[in-house]
Amino acid sequence: MRPEDSLPDIRAHAWSLLVRGGADRKSPIHTPVIASVDADGLPHARVMVLRKADPATSTLRLHTDARSPKVAQLDGKPVAVLAYHPAEQVQLRLSGTARIGRSVGEVDSIWEQSTLFARRCYLAEQAPGTPMPGPSSGLPAWIEGEQPTAEQIMPARANFAVLWVGVTAIDWLHLANSGHRRAMFRASDGWAGEWVAP
Ligand SMILES: Cc1cc2nc3c(=O)[nH]c(=O)nc-3n(C[C@H](O)[C@H](O)[C@H](O)COP(=O)(O)O)c2cc1C
């Protein structure tokens, strides 16, 4: 049996990649693709930064602009998360349910933990996706290239939202010359997991 032939070890490995992805900006899992479906049934996918992965609650945390189109597509809706780790040759395809957190108690401490520089993008005057008359960062001119002060950043808080992904399934695929391996884990069967054909 190869080390990757134990389902409990594989599930733990998948979560260790996600945890590292949330903590290490150099990890390829730090920037997964998050996919949603809009009200017309059209799919949308975009890269986002994974901020934290919590195996105990099967939850991922990401940050976004509360005005962005993805918010309506995702809040309370199904979500897919895709990431690939080239060195480990592991693809992770997660599915689950998304929830947007906006409330003061839930979001304020997360907002405060972000650097002022990271919070600066939430000062943009227009919602993401708004047509502009020309090339533009969307930021007010006075803050272009500057780090805002704590006072200057305050109005941006209303534009900040947390995207929670409650993971309900993990599809783990490992590529290897000796034979690929693929396993499916579902919350509905207690995360026991099963082998599937790669
Ligand atoms: C490396 C990278 C990281 C990104 N991280 C985020 C992020 O953490 N949150 C976010 O809302 N958008 C992020 N974006 C921008 C999104 O990919 C997307 O363009 C934007 O959020 C608008 O998406 P929407 O129109 O589907 O709402 C990132 C883009 C790249 C290339």
Ligand as a Chemical Component Dictionary entry (heavy atoms), coordinates in Angstrom:
data_LIG
# 
_chem_comp.id                   LIG 
_chem_comp.type                 NON-POLYMER 
_chem_comp.pdbx_formal_charge   0 
_chem_comp.three_letter_code    LIG 
# 
loop_
_chem_comp_atom.comp_id 
_chem_comp_atom.atom_id 
_chem_comp_atom.alt_atom_id 
_chem_comp_atom.type_symbol 
_chem_comp_atom.charge 
_chem_comp_atom.model_Cartn_x 
_chem_comp_atom.model_Cartn_y 
_chem_comp_atom.model_Cartn_z 
_chem_comp_atom.pdbx_ordinal 
LIG C1  C1  C 0 -4.293  36.609 -7.501  1  
LIG C2  C2  C 0 -5.676  37.211 -7.376  2  
LIG C3  C3  C 0 -6.252  37.275 -6.126  3  
LIG C4  C4  C 0 -7.533  37.835 -5.981  4  
LIG N1  N1  N 0 -8.099  37.844 -4.741  5  
LIG C5  C5  C 0 -9.359  38.294 -4.586  6  
LIG C6  C6  C 0 -9.992  38.232 -3.317  7  
LIG O1  O1  O 0 -9.422  37.777 -2.317  8  
LIG N2  N2  N 0 -11.262 38.703 -3.228  9  
LIG C7  C7  C 0 -11.931 39.199 -4.305  10 
LIG O2  O2  O 0 -13.087 39.586 -4.145  11 
LIG N3  N3  N 0 -11.362 39.265 -5.517  12 
LIG C8  C8  C 0 -10.089 38.816 -5.698  13 
LIG N4  N4  N 0 -9.496  38.866 -6.926  14 
LIG C9  C9  C 0 -10.239 39.472 -8.054  15 
LIG C10 C10 C 0 -11.273 38.480 -8.595  16 
LIG O3  O3  O 0 -10.613 37.469 -9.335  17 
LIG C11 C11 C 0 -12.338 39.150 -9.477  18 
LIG O4  O4  O 0 -11.727 39.726 -10.598 19 
LIG C12 C12 C 0 -13.134 40.225 -8.747  20 
LIG O5  O5  O 0 -13.371 39.881 -7.379  21 
LIG C13 C13 C 0 -14.504 40.453 -9.407  22 
LIG O6  O6  O 0 -15.223 39.247 -9.359  23 
LIG P1  P1  P 0 -16.812 39.178 -9.621  24 
LIG O7  O7  O 0 -17.092 40.079 -10.783 25 
LIG O8  O8  O 0 -17.054 37.733 -9.969  26 
LIG O9  O9  O 0 -17.511 39.588 -8.367  27 
LIG C14 C14 C 0 -8.226  38.319 -7.113  28 
LIG C15 C15 C 0 -7.631  38.212 -8.365  29 
LIG C16 C16 C 0 -6.379  37.677 -8.495  30 
LIG C17 C17 C 0 -5.768  37.599 -9.865  31 
# 
loop_
_chem_comp_bond.comp_id 
_chem_comp_bond.atom_id_1 
_chem_comp_bond.atom_id_2 
_chem_comp_bond.value_order 
_chem_comp_bond.pdbx_ordinal 
LIG C1  C2  SING 1  
LIG C2  C3  SING 2  
LIG C2  C16 DOUB 3  
LIG C3  C4  DOUB 4  
LIG C4  N1  SING 5  
LIG C4  C14 SING 6  
LIG N1  C5  DOUB 7  
LIG C5  C6  SING 8  
LIG C5  C8  SING 9  
LIG C6  O1  DOUB 10 
LIG C6  N2  SING 11 
LIG N2  C7  SING 12 
LIG C7  O2  DOUB 13 
LIG C7  N3  SING 14 
LIG N3  C8  DOUB 15 
LIG C8  N4  SING 16 
LIG N4  C9  SING 17 
LIG N4  C14 SING 18 
LIG C9  C10 SING 19 
LIG C10 O3  SING 20 
LIG C10 C11 SING 21 
LIG C11 O4  SING 22 
LIG C11 C12 SING 23 
LIG C12 O5  SING 24 
LIG C12 C13 SING 25 
LIG C13 O6  SING 26 
LIG O6  P1  SING 27 
LIG P1  O7  DOUB 28 
LIG P1  O8  SING 29 
LIG P1  O9  SING 30 
LIG C14 C15 DOUB 31 
LIG C15 C16 SING 32 
LIG C16 C17 SING 33 
# 
